[in-house]
Amino acid sequence: MSHGRTGGLSPFERLRSRFEEQDLVCPKCGYDDADGRWLVATGGNRIRYRHLCPSCGHVRRRTFRLGEE
Ligand SMILES: [Zn+2]
């Protein structure tokens, strides 16, 4: 029973799981991108999220910094 990752989520994984609970509804056109997801890019201690609305092309971006919860 020594493998598995329960109870040891990294800050990145915690942040991602929390973030993915957020809606994927475009604030501009109201399209619900239920099959979509936020694309994640990491760099240094930052995590950048990007979501492109497949309906109107509106891009949302959010940036988080690790260690600043
Ligand atoms: Zn849209």
N, CA, C, O and the ligand as a Tripos MOL2 file, in Angstrom:
@<TRIPOS>MOLECULE
protein
  277   275    70     0     0
PROTEIN
NO_CHARGES

@<TRIPOS>ATOM
      1 N           0.8220   -1.2020    0.0000 N.3       1 MET1
      2 CA          0.0000    0.0000    0.0000 C.3       1 MET1
      3 C           0.8570    1.2530    0.0000 C.2       1 MET1
      4 O           0.4330    2.2920    0.5050 O.2       1 MET1
      5 N           2.0330    1.1720   -0.5480 N.am      2 SER2
      6 CA          2.8720    2.3540   -0.4530 C.3       2 SER2
      7 C           2.7790    3.2170   -1.7000 C.2       2 SER2
      8 O           3.3280    4.3180   -1.7340 O.2       2 SER2
      9 N           2.0990    2.7350   -2.7100 N.am      3 HIS3
     10 CA          1.9510    3.6220   -3.8500 C.3       3 HIS3
     11 C           0.5680    4.2560   -3.8560 C.2       3 HIS3
     12 O          -0.3040    3.8920   -3.0670 O.2       3 HIS3
     13 N           0.3880    5.1980   -4.7480 N.am      4 GLY4
     14 CA         -0.8440    5.9850   -4.6870 C.3       4 GLY4
     15 C          -0.4910    7.3480   -4.1300 C.2       4 GLY4
     16 O           0.5340    7.5180   -3.4700 O.2       4 GLY4
     17 N          -1.3420    8.3050   -4.3990 N.am      5 ARG5
     18 CA         -0.9620    9.6730   -4.0510 C.3       5 ARG5
     19 C          -1.9970   10.3380   -3.1560 C.2       5 ARG5
     20 O          -2.1050   11.5630   -3.1160 O.2       5 ARG5
     21 N          -2.7360    9.5380   -2.4570 N.am      6 THR6
     22 CA         -3.7450   10.1480   -1.6000 C.3       6 THR6
     23 C          -3.0850   10.8790   -0.4450 C.2       6 THR6
     24 O          -2.1240   10.3940    0.1520 O.2       6 THR6
     25 N          -3.5960   12.0080   -0.1540 N.am      7 GLY7
     26 CA         -3.1120   12.7530    1.0060 C.3       7 GLY7
     27 C          -1.8570   13.5450    0.7510 C.2       7 GLY7
     28 O          -1.3540   14.2040    1.6620 O.2       7 GLY7
     29 N          -1.3310   13.5040   -0.4680 N.am      8 GLY8
     30 CA         -0.0900   14.2380   -0.7020 C.3       8 GLY8
     31 C          -0.1340   15.0970   -1.9410 C.2       8 GLY8
     32 O           0.8110   15.1120   -2.7290 O.2       8 GLY8
     33 N          -1.2120   15.8010   -2.1160 N.am      9 LEU9
     34 CA         -1.3250   16.6330   -3.3030 C.3       9 LEU9
     35 C          -0.3740   17.8210   -3.2220 C.2       9 LEU9
     36 O          -0.2230   18.4570   -2.1800 O.2       9 LEU9
     37 N           0.2500   18.0920   -4.3420 N.am     10 SER10
     38 CA          1.1150   19.2670   -4.3940 C.3      10 SER10
     39 C           0.2500   20.5220   -4.4760 C.2      10 SER10
     40 O          -0.9420   20.4390   -4.7710 O.2      10 SER10
     41 N           0.8470   21.6810   -4.2160 N.am     11 PRO11
     42 CA          0.0780   22.9310   -4.3420 C.3      11 PRO11
     43 C          -0.5100   23.0800   -5.7310 C.2      11 PRO11
     44 O          -1.6220   23.5800   -5.9000 O.2      11 PRO11
     45 N           0.2420   22.6460   -6.7140 N.am     12 PHE12
     46 CA         -0.2480   22.7400   -8.0890 C.3      12 PHE12
     47 C          -1.4870   21.8780   -8.2830 C.2      12 PHE12
     48 O          -2.4740   22.3260   -8.8660 O.2      12 PHE12
     49 N          -1.4360   20.6600   -7.8040 N.am     13 GLU13
     50 CA         -2.5790   19.7710   -7.9660 C.3      13 GLU13
     51 C          -3.7840   20.2600   -7.1870 C.2      13 GLU13
     52 O          -4.9170   20.1480   -7.6550 O.2      13 GLU13
     53 N          -3.5500   20.7980   -6.0110 N.am     14 ARG14
     54 CA         -4.6680   21.3330   -5.2240 C.3      14 ARG14
     55 C          -5.3150   22.4930   -5.9510 C.2      14 ARG14
     56 O          -6.5390   22.5920   -6.0290 O.2      14 ARG14
     57 N          -4.4810   23.3640   -6.4790 N.am     15 LEU15
     58 CA         -4.9950   24.5380   -7.1690 C.3      15 LEU15
     59 C          -5.7570   24.1090   -8.4180 C.2      15 LEU15
     60 O          -6.8180   24.6530   -8.7230 O.2      15 LEU15
     61 N          -5.2190   23.1480   -9.1270 N.am     16 ARG16
     62 CA         -5.8620   22.7330  -10.3560 C.3      16 ARG16
     63 C          -7.2110   22.0840  -10.0740 C.2      16 ARG16
     64 O          -8.1960   22.3760  -10.7510 O.2      16 ARG16
     65 N          -7.2560   21.2150   -9.0910 N.am     17 SER17
     66 CA         -8.5240   20.5410   -8.8230 C.3      17 SER17
     67 C          -9.5670   21.5500   -8.3660 C.2      17 SER17
     68 O         -10.7530   21.4140   -8.6700 O.2      17 SER17
     69 N          -9.1220   22.5510   -7.6440 N.am     18 ARG18
     70 CA        -10.0640   23.5740   -7.2120 C.3      18 ARG18
     71 C         -10.5350   24.3840   -8.4080 C.2      18 ARG18
     72 O         -11.7140   24.7190   -8.5260 O.2      18 ARG18
     73 N          -9.6060   24.6900   -9.2820 N.am     19 PHE19
     74 CA         -9.9260   25.5490  -10.4070 C.3      19 PHE19
     75 C         -10.8420   24.8510  -11.3940 C.2      19 PHE19
     76 O         -11.7210   25.4800  -11.9830 O.2      19 PHE19
     77 N         -10.6420   23.5660  -11.5760 N.am     20 GLU20
     78 CA        -11.4340   22.8510  -12.5710 C.3      20 GLU20
     79 C         -12.8800   22.6710  -12.1490 C.2      20 GLU20
     80 O         -13.7170   22.2290  -12.9360 O.2      20 GLU20
     81 N         -13.1640   23.0090  -10.9270 N.am     21 GLU21
     82 CA        -14.5540   22.9670  -10.5150 C.3      21 GLU21
     83 C         -15.3090   24.2010  -10.9960 C.2      21 GLU21
     84 O         -16.5370   24.2570  -10.9440 O.2      21 GLU21
     85 N         -14.5600   25.1720  -11.4590 N.am     22 GLN22
     86 CA        -15.2270   26.3820  -11.8940 C.3      22 GLN22
     87 C         -15.8950   26.1730  -13.2360 C.2      22 GLN22
     88 O         -15.5930   25.2380  -13.9770 O.2      22 GLN22
     89 N         -16.7860   27.0540  -13.5130 N.am     23 ASP23
     90 CA        -17.6010   26.8790  -14.7070 C.3      23 ASP23
     91 C         -16.8140   27.1590  -15.9720 C.2      23 ASP23
     92 O         -15.8070   27.8680  -15.9740 O.2      23 ASP23
     93 N         -17.3110   26.5780  -17.0350 N.am     24 LEU24
     94 CA        -16.7140   26.7940  -18.3390 C.3      24 LEU24
     95 C         -17.6690   27.5700  -19.2260 C.2      24 LEU24
     96 O         -17.6320   27.4650  -20.4520 O.2      24 LEU24
     97 N         -18.5160   28.3410  -18.5890 N.am     25 VAL25
     98 CA        -19.4740   29.1400  -19.3490 C.3      25 VAL25
     99 C         -18.8110   30.4510  -19.7570 C.2      25 VAL25
    100 O         -18.2770   31.1890  -18.9290 O.2      25 VAL25
    101 N         -18.8620   30.7080  -21.0290 N.am     26 CYS26
    102 CA        -18.2750   31.9400  -21.5450 C.3      26 CYS26
    103 C         -19.0570   33.1370  -21.0160 C.2      26 CYS26
    104 O         -20.2790   33.1840  -21.1510 O.2      26 CYS26
    105 N         -18.3660   34.1080  -20.4140 N.am     27 PRO27
    106 CA        -19.0620   35.2840  -19.8900 C.3      27 PRO27
    107 C         -19.5180   36.2220  -21.0010 C.2      27 PRO27
    108 O         -20.3080   37.1380  -20.7710 O.2      27 PRO27
    109 N         -19.0220   35.9860  -22.1820 N.am     28 LYS28
    110 CA        -19.3310   36.9080  -23.2670 C.3      28 LYS28
    111 C         -20.5760   36.4760  -24.0360 C.2      28 LYS28
    112 O         -21.4740   37.2830  -24.2770 O.2      28 LYS28
    113 N         -20.6270   35.1910  -24.4250 N.am     29 CYS29
    114 CA        -21.7550   34.7470  -25.2370 C.3      29 CYS29
    115 C         -22.6300   33.7460  -24.4910 C.2      29 CYS29
    116 O         -23.7040   33.3840  -24.9720 O.2      29 CYS29
    117 N         -22.1780   33.2940  -23.3150 N.am     30 GLY30
    118 CA        -23.0040   32.3880  -22.5330 C.3      30 GLY30
    119 C         -22.9040   30.9370  -22.9550 C.2      30 GLY30
    120 O         -23.6570   30.0990  -22.4580 O.2      30 GLY30
    121 N         -21.9940   30.6230  -23.8570 N.am     31 TYR31
    122 CA        -21.8340   29.2530  -24.3080 C.3      31 TYR31
    123 C         -21.2630   28.3910  -23.1860 C.2      31 TYR31
    124 O         -20.2920   28.7670  -22.5290 O.2      31 TYR31
    125 N         -21.8780   27.2360  -22.9810 N.am     32 ASP32
    126 CA        -21.4050   26.3340  -21.9290 C.3      32 ASP32
    127 C         -20.5040   25.2870  -22.5570 C.2      32 ASP32
    128 O         -20.9730   24.3430  -23.1920 O.2      32 ASP32
    129 N         -19.2190   25.4650  -22.3730 N.am     33 ASP33
    130 CA        -18.2420   24.5670  -22.9880 C.3      33 ASP33
    131 C         -18.0240   23.3570  -22.0850 C.2      33 ASP33
    132 O         -16.9650   23.1790  -21.4830 O.2      33 ASP33
    133 N         -19.0620   22.5380  -22.0170 N.am     34 ALA34
    134 CA        -19.0470   21.4290  -21.0620 C.3      34 ALA34
    135 C         -17.9470   20.4230  -21.3570 C.2      34 ALA34
    136 O         -17.4490   19.7630  -20.4450 O.2      34 ALA34
    137 N         -17.5700   20.3020  -22.5990 N.am     35 ASP35
    138 CA        -16.5250   19.3480  -22.9530 C.3      35 ASP35
    139 C         -15.1430   19.9860  -22.9690 C.2      35 ASP35
    140 O         -14.1340   19.3190  -23.1990 O.2      35 ASP35
    141 N         -15.1190   21.2620  -22.7250 N.am     36 GLY36
    142 CA        -13.8480   21.9710  -22.7920 C.3      36 GLY36
    143 C         -13.1120   21.9260  -21.4690 C.2      36 GLY36
    144 O         -13.5680   21.3290  -20.4940 O.2      36 GLY36
    145 N         -11.9770   22.5670  -21.4660 N.am     37 ARG37
    146 CA        -11.2050   22.6470  -20.2370 C.3      37 ARG37
    147 C         -10.2750   23.8440  -20.3060 C.2      37 ARG37
    148 O         -10.0050   24.4040  -21.3690 O.2      37 ARG37
    149 N          -9.8080   24.2020  -19.1510 N.am     38 TRP38
    150 CA         -8.8250   25.2740  -19.0970 C.3      38 TRP38
    151 C          -7.4590   24.6730  -19.4240 C.2      38 TRP38
    152 O          -7.0560   23.6550  -18.8610 O.2      38 TRP38
    153 N          -6.7750   25.3160  -20.3280 N.am     39 LEU39
    154 CA         -5.4240   24.8790  -20.6510 C.3      39 LEU39
    155 C          -4.4740   25.4690  -19.6220 C.2      39 LEU39
    156 O          -4.5950   26.6280  -19.2260 O.2      39 LEU39
    157 N          -3.5390   24.6520  -19.2070 N.am     40 VAL40
    158 CA         -2.6410   25.0580  -18.1460 C.3      40 VAL40
    159 C          -1.2230   25.1810  -18.6760 C.2      40 VAL40
    160 O          -0.7320   24.3090  -19.3920 O.2      40 VAL40
    161 N          -0.5810   26.2690  -18.3160 N.am     41 ALA41
    162 CA          0.8290   26.4350  -18.6550 C.3      41 ALA41
    163 C           1.5520   26.8890  -17.4040 C.2      41 ALA41
    164 O           1.1200   27.8230  -16.7290 O.2      41 ALA41
    165 N           2.6450   26.2290  -17.1010 N.am     42 THR42
    166 CA          3.4010   26.6150  -15.9180 C.3      42 THR42
    167 C           4.7150   27.2370  -16.3400 C.2      42 THR42
    168 O           5.2880   26.8870  -17.3720 O.2      42 THR42
    169 N           5.1760   28.1560  -15.5290 N.am     43 GLY43
    170 CA          6.4560   28.7910  -15.7960 C.3      43 GLY43
    171 C           6.9620   29.3770  -14.5020 C.2      43 GLY43
    172 O           6.2980   30.2240  -13.9050 O.2      43 GLY43
    173 N           8.1350   28.9410  -14.0520 N.am     44 GLY44
    174 CA          8.6140   29.4210  -12.7690 C.3      44 GLY44
    175 C           7.6490   29.0110  -11.6820 C.2      44 GLY44
    176 O           7.3000   27.8370  -11.5580 O.2      44 GLY44
    177 N           7.2180   29.9800  -10.8950 N.am     45 ASN45
    178 CA          6.2670   29.6580   -9.8350 C.3      45 ASN45
    179 C           4.8760   30.1470  -10.1830 C.2      45 ASN45
    180 O           4.0390   30.3660   -9.3070 O.2      45 ASN45
    181 N           4.6460   30.3120  -11.4490 N.am     46 ARG46
    182 CA          3.3270   30.7750  -11.8680 C.3      46 ARG46
    183 C           2.5910   29.7050  -12.6440 C.2      46 ARG46
    184 O           3.1950   28.8690  -13.3170 O.2      46 ARG46
    185 N           1.2870   29.7460  -12.5380 N.am     47 ILE47
    186 CA          0.4360   28.8650  -13.3240 C.3      47 ILE47
    187 C          -0.5150   29.7410  -14.1100 C.2      47 ILE47
    188 O          -1.2160   30.5880  -13.5560 O.2      47 ILE47
    189 N          -0.5230   29.5240  -15.3890 N.am     48 ARG48
    190 CA         -1.4200   30.3080  -16.2380 C.3      48 ARG48
    191 C          -2.5110   29.4080  -16.8080 C.2      48 ARG48
    192 O          -2.2530   28.3100  -17.3010 O.2      48 ARG48
    193 N          -3.7150   29.9050  -16.7240 N.am     49 TYR49
    194 CA         -4.8500   29.1820  -17.2720 C.3      49 TYR49
    195 C          -5.4220   29.9680  -18.4360 C.2      49 TYR49
    196 O          -5.4540   31.1980  -18.4320 O.2      49 TYR49
    197 N          -5.8690   29.2250  -19.4230 N.am     50 ARG50
    198 CA         -6.4360   29.8780  -20.5870 C.3      50 ARG50
    199 C          -7.6320   29.0650  -21.0630 C.2      50 ARG50
    200 O          -7.5750   27.8380  -21.1420 O.2      50 ARG50
    201 N          -8.6810   29.7450  -21.3690 N.am     51 HIS51
    202 CA         -9.8520   29.0640  -21.9180 C.3      51 HIS51
    203 C         -10.3340   29.8200  -23.1400 C.2      51 HIS51
    204 O         -10.5940   31.0230  -23.1020 O.2      51 HIS51
    205 N         -10.4440   29.0760  -24.2130 N.am     52 LEU52
    206 CA        -10.9090   29.6610  -25.4660 C.3      52 LEU52
    207 C         -12.3310   29.1980  -25.7190 C.2      52 LEU52
    208 O         -12.6020   27.9990  -25.7920 O.2      52 LEU52
    209 N         -13.2260   30.1450  -25.8500 N.am     53 CYS53
    210 CA        -14.6180   29.8030  -26.1340 C.3      53 CYS53
    211 C         -14.7310   29.3170  -27.5750 C.2      53 CYS53
    212 O         -14.3810   30.0460  -28.5040 O.2      53 CYS53
    213 N         -15.2170   28.0930  -27.7700 N.am     54 PRO54
    214 CA        -15.3370   27.5630  -29.1310 C.3      54 PRO54
    215 C         -16.4590   28.2180  -29.9110 C.2      54 PRO54
    216 O         -16.5610   28.0380  -31.1250 O.2      54 PRO54
    217 N         -17.2850   28.9610  -29.2400 N.am     55 SER55
    218 CA        -18.4260   29.5790  -29.9170 C.3      55 SER55
    219 C         -18.0810   30.9580  -30.4580 C.2      55 SER55
    220 O         -18.3140   31.2440  -31.6330 O.2      55 SER55
    221 N         -17.5250   31.8150  -29.6060 N.am     56 CYS56
    222 CA        -17.2640   33.1830  -30.0410 C.3      56 CYS56
    223 C         -15.7750   33.5110  -30.0730 C.2      56 CYS56
    224 O         -15.3870   34.5750  -30.5550 O.2      56 CYS56
    225 N         -14.9420   32.6130  -29.5680 N.am     57 GLY57
    226 CA        -13.5030   32.8450  -29.6160 C.3      57 GLY57
    227 C         -12.9720   33.7050  -28.4900 C.2      57 GLY57
    228 O         -11.7940   34.0650  -28.4830 O.2      57 GLY57
    229 N         -13.8280   34.0380  -27.5410 N.am     58 HIS58
    230 CA        -13.3790   34.8430  -26.4110 C.3      58 HIS58
    231 C         -12.3880   34.0610  -25.5590 C.2      58 HIS58
    232 O         -12.6310   32.9050  -25.2130 O.2      58 HIS58
    233 N         -11.2870   34.6890  -25.2280 N.am     59 VAL59
    234 CA        -10.2570   34.0210  -24.4350 C.3      59 VAL59
    235 C         -10.2470   34.5920  -23.0360 C.2      59 VAL59
    236 O         -10.1970   35.8060  -22.8420 O.2      59 VAL59
    237 N         -10.2970   33.7030  -22.0690 N.am     60 ARG60
    238 CA        -10.1450   34.1180  -20.6820 C.3      60 ARG60
    239 C          -8.7870   33.6450  -20.1960 C.2      60 ARG60
    240 O          -8.3350   32.5500  -20.5290 O.2      60 ARG60
    241 N          -8.1660   34.4670  -19.4260 N.am     61 ARG61
    242 CA         -6.8620   34.0950  -18.8760 C.3      61 ARG61
    243 C          -6.8470   34.3720  -17.3930 C.2      61 ARG61
    244 O          -7.3980   35.3630  -16.9150 O.2      61 ARG61
    245 N          -6.2040   33.4730  -16.6800 N.am     62 ARG62
    246 CA         -6.0070   33.7030  -15.2570 C.3      62 ARG62
    247 C          -4.6170   33.2370  -14.8880 C.2      62 ARG62
    248 O          -4.1150   32.2400  -15.4070 O.2      62 ARG62
    249 N          -4.0210   33.9590  -14.0030 N.am     63 THR63
    250 CA         -2.6730   33.6090  -13.5610 C.3      63 THR63
    251 C          -2.6570   33.4780  -12.0440 C.2      63 THR63
    252 O          -3.1810   34.3190  -11.3140 O.2      63 THR63
    253 N          -2.0460   32.4080  -11.6070 N.am     64 PHE64
    254 CA         -1.8790   32.2220  -10.1650 C.3      64 PHE64
    255 C          -0.4050   32.1100   -9.8650 C.2      64 PHE64
    256 O           0.3890   31.6490  -10.6850 O.2      64 PHE64
    257 N          -0.0660   32.5370   -8.6850 N.am     65 ARG65
    258 CA          1.3020   32.3310   -8.2320 C.3      65 ARG65
    259 C           1.2970   31.3360   -7.0970 C.2      65 ARG65
    260 O           0.5060   31.4450   -6.1600 O.2      65 ARG65
    261 N           2.1730   30.3760   -7.1850 N.am     66 LEU66
    262 CA          2.2760   29.3980   -6.1070 C.3      66 LEU66
    263 C           2.8000   30.0980   -4.8520 C.2      66 LEU66
    264 O           3.6080   31.0250   -4.9090 O.2      66 LEU66
    265 N           2.3090   29.6170   -3.7440 N.am     67 GLY67
    266 CA          2.7840   30.1760   -2.4830 C.3      67 GLY67
    267 C           2.0370   31.4150   -2.0600 C.2      67 GLY67
    268 O           2.4280   32.0710   -1.0940 O.2      67 GLY67
    269 N           0.9830   31.7480   -2.7520 N.am     68 GLU68
    270 CA          0.1890   32.9140   -2.3700 C.3      68 GLU68
    271 C          -1.2710   32.5280   -2.2590 C.2      68 GLU68
    272 O          -2.1230   33.0360   -2.9880 O.2      68 GLU68
    273 N          -1.5340   31.6630   -1.3760 N.am     69 GLU69
    274 CA         -2.9250   31.2330   -1.2550 C.3      69 GLU69
    275 C          -3.6750   32.1290   -0.3110 C.2      69 GLU69
    276 O          -4.8670   31.9230   -0.0810 O.2      69 GLU69
    277 ZN        -18.1700   32.8260  -26.0370 Zn       70 ZN70
@<TRIPOS>BOND
     1     1     2 1
     2     2     3 1
     3     3     4 2
     4     3     5 am
     5     5     6 1
     6     6     7 1
     7     7     8 2
     8     7     9 am
     9     9    10 1
    10    10    11 1
    11    11    12 2
    12    11    13 am
    13    13    14 1
    14    14    15 1
    15    15    16 2
    16    15    17 am
    17    17    18 1
    18    18    19 1
    19    19    20 2
    20    19    21 am
    21    21    22 1
    22    22    23 1
    23    23    24 2
    24    23    25 am
    25    25    26 1
    26    26    27 1
    27    27    28 2
    28    27    29 am
    29    29    30 1
    30    30    31 1
    31    31    32 2
    32    31    33 am
    33    33    34 1
    34    34    35 1
    35    35    36 2
    36    35    37 am
    37    37    38 1
    38    38    39 1
    39    39    40 2
    40    39    41 am
    41    41    42 1
    42    42    43 1
    43    43    44 2
    44    43    45 am
    45    45    46 1
    46    46    47 1
    47    47    48 2
    48    47    49 am
    49    49    50 1
    50    50    51 1
    51    51    52 2
    52    51    53 am
    53    53    54 1
    54    54    55 1
    55    55    56 2
    56    55    57 am
    57    57    58 1
    58    58    59 1
    59    59    60 2
    60    59    61 am
    61    61    62 1
    62    62    63 1
    63    63    64 2
    64    63    65 am
    65    65    66 1
    66    66    67 1
    67    67    68 2
    68    67    69 am
    69    69    70 1
    70    70    71 1
    71    71    72 2
    72    71    73 am
    73    73    74 1
    74    74    75 1
    75    75    76 2
    76    75    77 am
    77    77    78 1
    78    78    79 1
    79    79    80 2
    80    79    81 am
    81    81    82 1
    82    82    83 1
    83    83    84 2
    84    83    85 am
    85    85    86 1
    86    86    87 1
    87    87    88 2
    88    87    89 am
    89    89    90 1
    90    90    91 1
    91    91    92 2
    92    91    93 am
    93    93    94 1
    94    94    95 1
    95    95    96 2
    96    95    97 am
    97    97    98 1
    98    98    99 1
    99    99   100 2
   100    99   101 am
   101   101   102 1
   102   102   103 1
   103   103   104 2
   104   103   105 am
   105   105   106 1
   106   106   107 1
   107   107   108 2
   108   107   109 am
   109   109   110 1
   110   110   111 1
   111   111   112 2
   112   111   113 am
   113   113   114 1
   114   114   115 1
   115   115   116 2
   116   115   117 am
   117   117   118 1
   118   118   119 1
   119   119   120 2
   120   119   121 am
   121   121   122 1
   122   122   123 1
   123   123   124 2
   124   123   125 am
   125   125   126 1
   126   126   127 1
   127   127   128 2
   128   127   129 am
   129   129   130 1
   130   130   131 1
   131   131   132 2
   132   131   133 am
   133   133   134 1
   134   134   135 1
   135   135   136 2
   136   135   137 am
   137   137   138 1
   138   138   139 1
   139   139   140 2
   140   139   141 am
   141   141   142 1
   142   142   143 1
   143   143   144 2
   144   143   145 am
   145   145   146 1
   146   146   147 1
   147   147   148 2
   148   147   149 am
   149   149   150 1
   150   150   151 1
   151   151   152 2
   152   151   153 am
   153   153   154 1
   154   154   155 1
   155   155   156 2
   156   155   157 am
   157   157   158 1
   158   158   159 1
   159   159   160 2
   160   159   161 am
   161   161   162 1
   162   162   163 1
   163   163   164 2
   164   163   165 am
   165   165   166 1
   166   166   167 1
   167   167   168 2
   168   167   169 am
   169   169   170 1
   170   170   171 1
   171   171   172 2
   172   171   173 am
   173   173   174 1
   174   174   175 1
   175   175   176 2
   176   175   177 am
   177   177   178 1
   178   178   179 1
   179   179   180 2
   180   179   181 am
   181   181   182 1
   182   182   183 1
   183   183   184 2
   184   183   185 am
   185   185   186 1
   186   186   187 1
   187   187   188 2
   188   187   189 am
   189   189   190 1
   190   190   191 1
   191   191   192 2
   192   191   193 am
   193   193   194 1
   194   194   195 1
   195   195   196 2
   196   195   197 am
   197   197   198 1
   198   198   199 1
   199   199   200 2
   200   199   201 am
   201   201   202 1
   202   202   203 1
   203   203   204 2
   204   203   205 am
   205   205   206 1
   206   206   207 1
   207   207   208 2
   208   207   209 am
   209   209   210 1
   210   210   211 1
   211   211   212 2
   212   211   213 am
   213   213   214 1
   214   214   215 1
   215   215   216 2
   216   215   217 am
   217   217   218 1
   218   218   219 1
   219   219   220 2
   220   219   221 am
   221   221   222 1
   222   222   223 1
   223   223   224 2
   224   223   225 am
   225   225   226 1
   226   226   227 1
   227   227   228 2
   228   227   229 am
   229   229   230 1
   230   230   231 1
   231   231   232 2
   232   231   233 am
   233   233   234 1
   234   234   235 1
   235   235   236 2
   236   235   237 am
   237   237   238 1
   238   238   239 1
   239   239   240 2
   240   239   241 am
   241   241   242 1
   242   242   243 1
   243   243   244 2
   244   243   245 am
   245   245   246 1
   246   246   247 1
   247   247   248 2
   248   247   249 am
   249   249   250 1
   250   250   251 1
   251   251   252 2
   252   251   253 am
   253   253   254 1
   254   254   255 1
   255   255   256 2
   256   255   257 am
   257   257   258 1
   258   258   259 1
   259   259   260 2
   260   259   261 am
   261   261   262 1
   262   262   263 1
   263   263   264 2
   264   263   265 am
   265   265   266 1
   266   266   267 1
   267   267   268 2
   268   267   269 am
   269   269   270 1
   270   270   271 1
   271   271   272 2
   272   271   273 am
   273   273   274 1
   274   274   275 1
   275   275   276 2
@<TRIPOS>SUBSTRUCTURE
     1 MET1         2 RESIDUE 1 A MET
     2 SER2         6 RESIDUE 1 A SER
     3 HIS3        10 RESIDUE 1 A HIS
     4 GLY4        14 RESIDUE 1 A GLY
     5 ARG5        18 RESIDUE 1 A ARG
     6 THR6        22 RESIDUE 1 A THR
     7 GLY7        26 RESIDUE 1 A GLY
     8 GLY8        30 RESIDUE 1 A GLY
     9 LEU9        34 RESIDUE 1 A LEU
    10 SER10       38 RESIDUE 1 A SER
    11 PRO11       42 RESIDUE 1 A PRO
    12 PHE12       46 RESIDUE 1 A PHE
    13 GLU13       50 RESIDUE 1 A GLU
    14 ARG14       54 RESIDUE 1 A ARG
    15 LEU15       58 RESIDUE 1 A LEU
    16 ARG16       62 RESIDUE 1 A ARG
    17 SER17       66 RESIDUE 1 A SER
    18 ARG18       70 RESIDUE 1 A ARG
    19 PHE19       74 RESIDUE 1 A PHE
    20 GLU20       78 RESIDUE 1 A GLU
    21 GLU21       82 RESIDUE 1 A GLU
    22 GLN22       86 RESIDUE 1 A GLN
    23 ASP23       90 RESIDUE 1 A ASP
    24 LEU24       94 RESIDUE 1 A LEU
    25 VAL25       98 RESIDUE 1 A VAL
    26 CYS26      102 RESIDUE 1 A CYS
    27 PRO27      106 RESIDUE 1 A PRO
    28 LYS28      110 RESIDUE 1 A LYS
    29 CYS29      114 RESIDUE 1 A CYS
    30 GLY30      118 RESIDUE 1 A GLY
    31 TYR31      122 RESIDUE 1 A TYR
    32 ASP32      126 RESIDUE 1 A ASP
    33 ASP33      130 RESIDUE 1 A ASP
    34 ALA34      134 RESIDUE 1 A ALA
    35 ASP35      138 RESIDUE 1 A ASP
    36 GLY36      142 RESIDUE 1 A GLY
    37 ARG37      146 RESIDUE 1 A ARG
    38 TRP38      150 RESIDUE 1 A TRP
    39 LEU39      154 RESIDUE 1 A LEU
    40 VAL40      158 RESIDUE 1 A VAL
    41 ALA41      162 RESIDUE 1 A ALA
    42 THR42      166 RESIDUE 1 A THR
    43 GLY43      170 RESIDUE 1 A GLY
    44 GLY44      174 RESIDUE 1 A GLY
    45 ASN45      178 RESIDUE 1 A ASN
    46 ARG46      182 RESIDUE 1 A ARG
    47 ILE47      186 RESIDUE 1 A ILE
    48 ARG48      190 RESIDUE 1 A ARG
    49 TYR49      194 RESIDUE 1 A TYR
    50 ARG50      198 RESIDUE 1 A ARG
    51 HIS51      202 RESIDUE 1 A HIS
    52 LEU52      206 RESIDUE 1 A LEU
    53 CYS53      210 RESIDUE 1 A CYS
    54 PRO54      214 RESIDUE 1 A PRO
    55 SER55      218 RESIDUE 1 A SER
    56 CYS56      222 RESIDUE 1 A CYS
    57 GLY57      226 RESIDUE 1 A GLY
    58 HIS58      230 RESIDUE 1 A HIS
    59 VAL59      234 RESIDUE 1 A VAL
    60 ARG60      238 RESIDUE 1 A ARG
    61 ARG61      242 RESIDUE 1 A ARG
    62 ARG62      246 RESIDUE 1 A ARG
    63 THR63      250 RESIDUE 1 A THR
    64 PHE64      254 RESIDUE 1 A PHE
    65 ARG65      258 RESIDUE 1 A ARG
    66 LEU66      262 RESIDUE 1 A LEU
    67 GLY67      266 RESIDUE 1 A GLY
    68 GLU68      270 RESIDUE 1 A GLU
    69 GLU69      274 RESIDUE 1 A GLU
    70 ZN70       277 GROUP 0 **** ****
